[in-house]
Amino acid sequence: MSKTLLLLRHAKSSWDAPAHSDFERPLNRRGERSAAVIGIMMKQEKIAPDLILCSSARRTVQTRDIIRPYLPRNCPVEETSRIYEASMNDIFAVLSELPDNVQKPLLIGHNPGLAQLTLFLCSTAGGEALTRVQEKFPTGALAEIELDIDTWNEIAPGKGRLRRFVAPKDLV
């Protein structure tokens, strides 16, 4: 048996209001459009998570809210500050605590943690998609990783295969 991990970097955020803290930075218009493009692609490709884990930062919450209509209605959502600006090890800790009945979580978070986690999990299996992650994990990009694990506490380096890596600009 295997599990699938979906990693979505928040969409493009705005730097127009210097009074906002990093945590409070909202999406800009381009980010809003690109999040919708990714949501539509997820629906068309039948990429259906069974749990959404979302950083509690404003830009990740907004990204989640934009893609939410394109995902299964009954999919539970958990918002957590543990993912905000989290290192790869912090994200690992969050994932290793998931209940084993979760088969396909969608984690909406930040870089560099998401890129590092993808490279760590898929160090030997990913081909061209993995090369793209090494170059850049852009805002709004989605990685789909197939994991050779039965339980989330088995998550470890090299246990993943990058099945898909798509950025909003790939779709428009």
N, C-alpha and C positions, 0 to 999 in steps of 0.2 A: 504494500500500500504506500501511497505517497501523498504529500500535501503540496499545495500551491500557495506561494506568497506573492501578493501584489504590492508593489511599492510605488507610490505616487508622490512626486515632489510637488509642493504647492505651486500654483500658477504665478505668473509674473506679478510682483507687488510694486506698489508706488513708493517713491522716495520724495514725493512732492510736499509732504507736510513734515518738516523737520521736527515739529513739536511731538510727533508720535514716537513712542519708544519702538524698538525693534519688534517687540511682542505685539504691539498695536497696529503695525503697518498693514494697510488694506491692499487688496488687489487693485491693479490699474485696469483700464478698459481692455487692453490687450490680454491681460491675465483672465479677465472674465470671459472673453471670447474663447481663449484657448482651453479653459476648463470645460466649457460647453462642448467644444470639439472632441475632447478626450471622453467626456461622458457619452456623447452620441456614438463614438467608436466602440466604447465598452458595451453599449446596448446592442449595436449591430453585430459585434463579434461574440455576443453572449458571454461576456466576461462578468460573472456574477459572484461577488464575494458573499460569504456567509457571516462576516463581521467586519465592521469598519472601525479601525483604531485611528484616531485623529489627534494630532497635536492641538493644544488649546490656543495656539497663537491665532490672531485674527485672520491672517491670510490663508492658513490651512483650513480653518472653519469655513471661510467663504468658498474655498475650492470645493470642500465637501458639500456645501449647500447647493452649489451649481451642478455638480455631477449627480447628486442624490436622486433627482427625478428619473435618471436613466438606469438606476440600479434596482434590485428587487425591493419591493415595498416593506417586506417583513425583515429586512436585514438590520440587525441591531447595530447601534452606534455607541462607541465609547470615546469620550474626549479625555485626554490626559496631558498634563504638563510634562510628564516623563519623556515625551517624544520631542518636545520643543528644544531645538538646537542640540539634540541628543547625539552622543558619540555612537559609533558602531557598537561598542560594548553595552551602552545603555539600551539601545534598540534590541540587541540580543537578549538582554535580561527581560524586557517586556515580552518578546516573542516566546521565550522559554517558559513563561508563566501561563501561556494560553491553554485553555481547556482542550483536551485531545479531540473533542467532538467538532472543533473548528477545523474545517478542511481548507478554506480559502479566505484568509483575512486580507483586507486591504488596509495598508498602513499609509496614512497621509502625513508626510513629514518634511524634513529639511535636509539640505546638504551641509556639510560633506558626509554626514552619517549614512544617507541612503546609498550614495555611490560607493562608499567604503564597504558597506554591508553587501551590496551586490557583487563587488569584486571578490570579497572574502568568501562568500557562499559559492560563487561560480568560477573559482580561480582557474579551472581547467576545462570548463564546458560552457561554451557560449558563442564561439565563432565571431562573425562580424558584429553581432549585437554587443558582445562583450567588449570588443575593440571600441565601439562607439561610447560605451559607458566609461571606459578608460579615458577617452578624449574629453567627454563632458556629459553630465547628467543634468540637462537643462530644466528650467522651470516648466512645470506642467507635464513632464515626461513620466511614462509608466513603464515599469519593469515587471515582467511576469516570470517568476522563478519556480520551477518544479523542484521539489525537495524530496530526496530519497530518505524519508523519515516516516515513522509511524506515530511518534509522539513529539510534541514541541520541545521537550527537554533534550531531544537528540540532535537539535539543530547545531551544526558545526561547520567549520571550514571545508569547502569542497563537496558539501552534500547537495549543492544546487546545480541546476542547469538552466541557463537563461533562455527561455522559450521565446520571449518577445521583448523588444525594447522600442517604444514608440514615443516620439515627441510631437507636440501639436503641429509644428511646421512640416512634419512628414505627412500630415493629413489634409493640408490646405494647399 
